[in-house]
Amino acid sequence: MKKHLAIILALIVVLVCGFATFAFADADPYVSIVNPSGDTTVYAPNLLVSVKITKAETITVEVSKESTVTTTSAAVDGTVETKTTKVYTPVAQKETFTSTNSLSYYTKKFEEITPGTYRILVKTVDANGEALYTTSKLVKVAAKEVASTTFSSSSGTFTFLQNLLKTIFGD
C-alpha cells in the first residue's frame, strides 16, 4: 500500500512541476527588460527602454500606450451590454535588434511621452521573423510633481529666519 501511495505522490509532483514549466515557458530566459525596473513610476517626459540579451539572437521591441475603449450594444430584448477592452497604440515603429555576442544591450529613448500606462513588448524571433518568446512589462508614466518653495507662516524655518532678521535689524 505504501508503495502505491509513493508512486501516486511522485506522479502528482511530476504533473504539478510539468504544468508549472508550461506556465512560465513563454518568456525568453536570455532576454530581460532591465529599464525601467519593475513596479516603478516614471516621472519624466521621456522613457528610456533597455533590454539585456545574454545570447546571440534577434529581438523586436515595441512600446505602446495603453488605453481603454468601452463599447455599448443593445439587444433586441432591450438589454444593454457594456464591454471594456484595452487597446495598445504604438508610440514608435517596431525595431529589430540582432545580438551577435553573449552579452548585449538594446537601449532606446522614447521622447515626448504623455502620462499613462505603457507596454514594452520584446519578442525573440527566428530567422523567418516568427516569434519564439514574448517578454513584456507595463510601465506607468506620471507628470512630474513641482515642489513648492514658498515658506508658510507656520514653518519652523520661516519663524527662525523672521526672528533672526528681527534680532539683527530690530522691529
C-alpha positions in Angstrom: 0.0 0.0 0.0 2.8 2.4 0.9 4.5 1.6 -2.5 1.3 2.6 -4.4 0.9 5.8 -2.3 4.5 6.8 -3.1 4.1 6.2 -6.8 0.9 8.2 -6.9 2.5 11.0 -4.9 5.5 11.1 -7.2 3.2 11.2 -10.2 1.3 14.1 -8.8 4.6 16.0 -8.1 5.7 15.4 -11.7 2.4 16.6 -13.1 2.4 19.8 -11.0 6.0 20.6 -11.9 5.2 19.9 -15.6 2.3 22.3 -15.6 4.4 25.0 -13.8 7.1 24.6 -16.5 4.5 25.2 -19.3 3.0 28.2 -17.4 6.4 30.0 -17.4 7.7 28.9 -20.8 6.6 31.9 -22.7 9.4 34.3 -21.6 12.9 34.0 -23.1 15.3 33.2 -20.3 18.1 35.1 -22.2 16.1 38.3 -22.6 15.1 40.7 -19.8 13.8 44.2 -19.7 16.2 46.0 -17.2 15.0 49.5 -17.6 12.5 50.7 -16.5 12.8 48.5 -13.4 9.7 46.6 -12.1 6.9 48.3 -10.3 8.2 51.9 -10.7 6.5 55.0 -12.0 8.5 57.2 -14.4 8.2 60.9 -13.7 9.7 62.3 -17.0 8.5 63.3 -20.4 10.6 60.5 -21.9 11.0 56.8 -21.4 14.4 55.0 -21.6 14.0 51.3 -22.5 16.9 49.0 -22.0 16.8 45.2 -22.8 19.6 42.8 -21.8 20.3 39.9 -24.1 22.7 37.1 -22.9 22.7 35.0 -26.0 23.2 35.7 -29.7 19.7 36.1 -31.0 17.3 38.6 -32.7 14.6 40.6 -30.9 11.9 43.1 -31.8 11.0 45.9 -29.4 7.7 47.8 -29.4 6.5 50.4 -27.0 2.7 51.1 -27.0 0.4 53.3 -24.9 -2.5 51.6 -23.2 -6.0 53.0 -23.5 -9.4 51.7 -22.6 -12.2 51.5 -25.1 -15.8 51.0 -23.9 -18.4 49.7 -26.3 -22.1 49.5 -25.6 -24.5 47.4 -27.6 -28.3 46.9 -27.2 -30.0 43.6 -27.8 -33.5 43.2 -29.3 -34.9 42.4 -25.9 -33.8 45.8 -24.6 -30.8 44.7 -22.5 -27.7 46.8 -22.8 -24.3 45.2 -22.7 -21.2 47.2 -22.0 -17.8 45.8 -22.9 -14.4 47.3 -21.9 -11.3 46.4 -23.8 -7.6 47.5 -23.6 -6.1 48.9 -26.8 -2.4 49.4 -27.3 -1.3 52.2 -29.7 2.4 52.1 -30.8 4.5 55.1 -29.7 7.1 54.5 -32.4 7.7 51.9 -35.2 8.7 48.4 -34.0 12.5 47.9 -34.1 14.6 44.8 -34.7 17.9 44.3 -33.0 20.3 41.4 -33.6 22.8 40.4 -30.9 26.0 38.6 -32.0 27.6 38.4 -28.6 26.8 36.5 -25.4 26.0 39.9 -23.7 24.4 42.8 -25.5 22.0 45.6 -24.6 19.3 47.3 -26.7 18.7 50.8 -25.5 16.4 53.5 -26.9 15.0 56.7 -25.5 11.3 57.5 -26.4 10.7 61.2 -26.2 7.5 63.3 -25.7 5.8 60.6 -23.6 2.5 61.7 -22.1 1.2 60.4 -18.7 -0.4 57.0 -18.9 0.4 53.3 -18.9 2.8 51.9 -21.5 3.6 48.3 -22.5 7.1 47.3 -23.5 6.8 44.2 -25.7 10.0 42.3 -26.6 9.8 39.3 -28.9 12.6 36.8 -29.6 12.3 35.9 -33.3 13.7 33.2 -35.5 15.3 33.7 -39.0 11.9 33.9 -40.6 10.7 36.6 -38.2 8.3 34.2 -36.3 8.0 34.9 -32.6 9.6 32.3 -30.4 9.3 34.0 -27.0 7.5 37.1 -25.7 8.6 39.3 -22.8 6.5 42.3 -21.7 6.3 44.8 -19.0 3.8 47.5 -18.1 5.2 50.9 -17.0 3.3 53.9 -15.6 4.3 57.4 -16.6 3.1 60.3 -14.5 3.5 64.0 -14.6 6.4 65.3 -12.6 5.3 67.0 -9.4 6.6 70.5 -8.8 7.8 71.1 -5.3 6.6 74.2 -3.6 9.4 76.6 -2.4 7.3 79.1 -0.5 7.5 79.3 3.2 4.3 79.2 5.2 4.0 81.3 8.4 3.7 78.2 10.4 7.0 76.8 9.1 9.8 76.5 11.7 12.3 77.7 9.1 10.3 80.8 8.4 9.9 81.6 12.1 13.6 81.1 12.6 14.6 83.4 9.8 12.0 86.0 10.9 13.4 86.0 14.4 17.0 86.2 13.2 16.2 89.2 11.0 14.3 90.9 13.9 17.4 90.4 16.1 19.8 91.8 13.5 17.7 94.8 12.3 15.2 95.3 15.1 11.4 95.6 14.8 
